[in-house]
Amino acid sequence: MLELSDKAYIMEFKYEYCGKDAPPEEKRRLFDKALGEGMKQIKDRGYSSKFAGSGKAVYQAAFAFLGRDDIEMRTER
């Protein structure tokens, strides 16, 4: 978490192994899986509840890494 005076950022990082030569469909499947799991974890564990009633804007972001070269992010507010 990164908390500022007027907003908070909640971030979850996920890693999935994927070979460099994997087809785009496989990469898409792995990204969707990891990003979905990251966002689910943020919600299931209630990370943003700490800021309820604070008046702060809360941003949630999941990051997925497929090896060293492929990275994606999904955000929600």
Protein Blocks (a to p, Z undefined) as FASTA:
>chain_A
ZZdfkbccddddddddddfklcfklmmmmmmmmmmmmmmmmmmnommmmmgonlpacddd
ddddehjkbccddddZZ
